[in-house]
């Protein structure tokens, strides 16, 4: 969990105005900063109409071309899942728009869900079983938006990765030596992913794409509620299945538990989920498109390329150190991961 965030008077004023625009009425208590967000700042706001989770989108992510519209569409995918009766916590919209601009900052607002976030060590086998079944329901739901969505992949060139290594070394960032040592592995992952794109695109659905345990709240009735839809987009269902099976069986804690991996895969298939491409290819693409993309976001933040905020740069540097440890873990565990994938 991330440290709880402080907030400024301008943030409080913006959120007060947001609540009034939505007709929630005035704030009844001070904002309550929420933990768990690695990129954005999140607060709980209590009004006469109810309790809401309000996310302030970090300006760093909006530096990427087209990102604002991508976030808007991603939130609409979450709303569409909710409208299909699936346990998605969709953003509230104002005049049809889930992204609200207030004094130069973008916000999204959600109903506040009472419940618990469970990191991987605190998941039971029942939680794993439920998630496998739920994922199959999501993949079979056929959720669509009015306009078709083209798949998007973050594939960075060898020259760009070498540039990030060089800049990190020049800035004397603490993760620079580790990043340089991992460069050959990163480039191999990029190359493998790029080779599989055409096959991935033969079977695409709209889905969450970042469904790790800390993006699921287990409400007071023990029912999973899926949050954080900002990464949602078109994805190959097997690619998403492999990412979730690894995330829910210990990849995030660098200790994969085969029993949990197999349980989630079996529950998914028993509930009607389909495996449509080679699981090893799915894994390689998940790893490059999700994990390497997350690394790139934080490396550029740490270098100050997408944010001038020193606190954000320091936080991003620490996150990058953790991500690079994850990369090294996967590199060293490739044989055992491929053995697990044979089960799929």
Buried (B, 14 or more C-beta within 10 A) or exposed (E): EBEBBEBEEEBBEBBBBBBEEBEBEEBEEEBBBBEBBBBBBBBBBBBEEEBBBBBBBBBBBBEBEEBBEBBBBBBBBBBBBBEBEBBBBBBBBBEEEBBBEBEEBBBBBBEBBEBEBBEBEEBEEEBBBBBBBBBBBBBBBEBEEEEEBEEEBBBBEEEEBEEBBEBBEEEEBEBBEBBBBBBEBBBEBBEBBBEBBEBBEEBBBBBBBBBBBBBBBBBEEEEBBBBBBBBBBBBBBBBBBBBBBBBBBBBBBBEBBEEBBBBBBBBBBEBEBEBBBBBBBBBBBBBBBBBBBBBBBBBBBBBBBBBEBEEBBEBBBBBBBBBBBBBBBBBEBBEEBEEBBEEB
